Amino acid sequence: MSKIKEFKEFAMKGNVIDLAVGIIIGAAFGKIVTSLVADVIMPPVGFLVGGVNFTDLKWQLKVPELIGGVRQAAVTINSAKILDVV
């Protein structure tokens, strides 16, 4: 039996097709949830806590340093990047 024929039989089984459909639906659902959080949930939360703009919010883990005459960037966790996955 040729490798191509074996692969075709494997790919046409129901489980492989179901897995492919599940991955596509999962990716689309992830985008929907990300948009819901970033565009619907976070703006009212920012308003309720005093007008915080979450797109500019970041936690600085390490201050910028001057090493060998070269300025090193600060190490930060940017919540805007976490929420802006879309």
MARVEX-839769 format. One record per residue: y negated, x, z of N, C-alpha, C, O in turn; residue in three letters. Coordinates in steps of 0.02 Angstrom, whole numbers, padded with zeros to 5 digits, always signed. Layout:
BEGIN
YXZYXZYXZYXZALA;...
This chain:
BEGIN
+00059+00042+00000+00000+00000+00000-00062+00045+00000-00065+00094+00037MET;-00111+00028-00041-00171+00070-00044-00217+00056+00015-00215+00003+00046SER;-00257+00105+00029-00304+00099+00086-00354+00043+00074-00372+00007+00121LYS;-00375+00034+00013-00424-00018-00002-00394-00087+00010-00426-00132+00037ILE;-00331-00096-00011-00298-00160-00002-00287-00174+00073-00297-00231+00096LYS;-00268-00122+00112-00260-00131+00183-00326-00149+00217-00328-00193+00260GLU;-00379-00116+00197-00445-00131+00226-00466-00202+00208-00494-00237+00251PHE;-00454-00223+00146-00473-00291+00126-00435-00343+00168-00465-00392+00189LYS;-00371-00332+00179-00333-00378+00221-00360-00380+00292-00365-00433+00323GLU;-00377-00321+00319-00404-00317+00386-00471-00353+00391-00484-00390+00438PHE;-00515-00342+00341-00582-00371+00343-00581-00447+00335-00626-00481+00360ALA;-00532-00472+00302-00530-00544+00289-00498-00583+00347-00497-00645+00346MET;-00474-00548+00398-00448-00584+00456-00506-00618+00492-00563-00595+00489LYS;-00492-00672+00525-00544-00713+00557-00582-00676+00611-00642-00689+00620GLY;-00550-00633+00648-00583-00600+00704-00640-00555+00681-00692-00551+00714ASN;-00631-00520+00626-00683-00475+00601-00744-00515+00578-00800-00496+00592VAL;-00732-00569+00544-00787-00611+00519-00823-00643+00579-00885-00646+00580ILE;-00786-00666+00628-00816-00694+00689-00859-00643+00725-00913-00659+00750ASP;-00835-00581+00728-00873-00528+00760-00938-00514+00723-00990-00506+00755LEU;-00936-00512+00657-00996-00501+00617-01047-00557+00628-01106-00544+00636ALA;-01024-00619+00628-01069-00675+00639-01099-00672+00709-01158-00686+00718VAL;-01059-00654+00758-01083-00648+00827-01137-00594+00834-01185-00604+00871GLY;-01128-00538+00800-01178-00485+00803-01244-00508+00773-01297-00494+00800ILE;-01241-00542+00717-01302-00566+00683-01337-00618+00727-01398-00615+00735ILE;-01300-00664+00755-01330-00715+00798-01359-00682+00861-01412-00702+00885ILE;-01324-00633+00889-01348-00598+00949-01413-00562+00936-01458-00562+00978GLY;-01419-00530+00878-01481-00495+00861-01539-00544+00855-01594-00531+00879ALA;-01527-00600+00821-01579-00650+00813-01599-00680+00881-01658-00692+00893ALA;-01550-00693+00924-01564-00721+00990-01604-00672+01032-01648-00693+01070PHE;-01591-00608+01026-01629-00557+01062-01702-00558+01042-01745-00551+01086GLY;-01716-00566+00979-01786-00570+00955-01820-00632+00983-01879-00630+01001LYS;-01784-00687+00986-01813-00750+01012-01830-00742+01086-01884-00764+01107ILE;-01785-00713+01124-01798-00704+01196-01856-00656+01207-01898-00668+01250VAL;-01860-00602+01168-01915-00554+01175-01981-00587+01159-02030-00577+01195THR;-01984-00627+01107-02045-00662+01089-02064-00713+01143-02123-00721+01159SER;-02015-00748+01170-02028-00797+01223-02059-00763+01284-02108-00789+01311LEU;-02032-00707+01304-02058-00672+01363-02128-00645+01349-02174-00655+01389VAL;-02137-00610+01292-02200-00576+01278-02256-00625+01261-02314-00613+01280ALA;-02241-00679+01227-02293-00724+01202-02303-00788+01242-02356-00818+01240ASP;-02252-00809+01280-02257-00872+01315-02259-00862+01392-02299-00893+01426VAL;-02215-00821+01417-02210-00814+01490-02261-00765+01519-02293-00781+01569ILE;-02270-00707+01489-02312-00655+01518-02387-00672+01518-02421-00655+01567MET;-02416-00703+01467-02487-00719+01471-02506-00764+01531-02555-00748+01564PRO;-02470-00818+01546-02488-00856+01605-02477-00818+01670-02515-00826+01718PRO;-02425-00775+01672-02414-00734+01732-02473-00687+01742-02497-00679+01798VAL;-02496-00656+01688-02555-00612+01692-02617-00650+01715-02657-00624+01754GLY;-02625-00711+01692-02682-00753+01712-02678-00770+01787-02728-00768+01822PHE;-02618-00787+01810-02609-00807+01879-02619-00750+01928-02640-00761+01985LEU;-02605-00689+01908-02612-00632+01954-02680-00598+01946-02688-00541+01967VAL;-02727-00632+01917-02795-00606+01916-02817-00575+01850-02856-00528+01850GLY;-02792-00600+01795-02814-00576+01730-02787-00508+01711-02819-00472+01673GLY;-02728-00490+01735-02698-00426+01718-02675-00429+01645-02641-00476+01624VAL;-02695-00378+01607-02673-00372+01538-02612-00327+01537-02618-00267+01546ASN;-02553-00356+01528-02492-00318+01533-02482-00269+01476-02441-00224+01481PHE;-02520-00276+01422-02513-00228+01367-02541-00160+01385-02521-00110+01356THR;-02588-00157+01433-02617-00093+01454-02586-00067+01519-02604-00012+01541ASP;-02540-00104+01548-02511-00085+01612-02459-00030+01602-02415-00035+01559LEU;-02465+00024+01642-02415+00077+01640-02410+00107+01709-02458+00107+01748LYS;-02351+00134+01725-02339+00168+01787-02334+00243+01773-02293+00265+01733TRP;-02378+00280+01806-02380+00352+01794-02332+00386+01841-02340+00383+01902GLN;-02281+00420+01814-02232+00454+01854-02252+00527+01869-02236+00554+01921LEU;-02288+00557+01822-02308+00627+01829-02377+00635+01797-02388+00612+01741LYS;-02423+00667+01832-02491+00677+01807-02490+00728+01750-02445+00771+01748VAL;-02539+00726+01705-02542+00777+01653-02557+00845+01682-02594+00851+01731PRO;-02527+00897+01653-02535+00965+01679-02560+01011+01624-02555+00997+01565GLU;-02588+01068+01646-02608+01121+01601-02558+01178+01610-02560+01212+01661LEU;-02515+01188+01561-02463+01239+01565-02473+01289+01509-02466+01272+01450ILE;-02488+01350+01527-02498+01403+01477-02554+01388+01429-02550+01406+01370GLY;-02607+01356+01452-02663+01339+01409-02653+01278+01366-02697+01259+01327GLY;-02595+01246+01372-02580+01186+01333-02576+01127+01380-02539+01129+01429VAL;-02613+01075+01365-02612+01015+01407-02549+00974+01392-02537+00954+01335ARG;-02510+00963+01444-02449+00923+01438-02465+00850+01452-02505+00836+01497GLN;-02435+00805+01416-02448+00734+01425-02419+00709+01491-02372+00738+01518ALA;-02448+00655+01516-02423+00623+01576-02357+00588+01560-02345+00567+01503ALA;-02314+00582+01609-02252+00546+01602-02263+00476+01629-02277+00467+01689VAL;-02257+00425+01586-02272+00357+01606-02217+00309+01583-02180+00323+01536THR;-02212+00253+01618-02171+00197+01596-02221+00144+01573-02260+00118+01613ILE;-02219+00128+01509-02266+00081+01480-02234+00012+01476-02188+00001+01437ASN;-02259-00035+01516-02230-00102+01514-02243-00137+01448-02205-00181+01428SER;-02297-00118+01414-02311-00148+01349-02255-00131+01299-02237-00172+01258ALA;-02229-00070+01303-02175-00050+01258-02110-00085+01276-02069-00100+01232LYS;-02101-00100+01340-02041-00135+01362-02043-00207+01336-01992-00234+01313ILE;-02102-00238+01340-02108-00309+01319-02118-00316+01245-02103-00369+01217LEU;-02143-00265+01211-02160-00269+01140-02104-00241+01097-02114-00192+01061ASP;-02046-00270+01102-01989-00247+01064-01986-00279+00996-01953-00254+00950VAL;-02020-00334+00988-02018-00372+00925-02043-00331+00868-02044-00354+00811VAL;
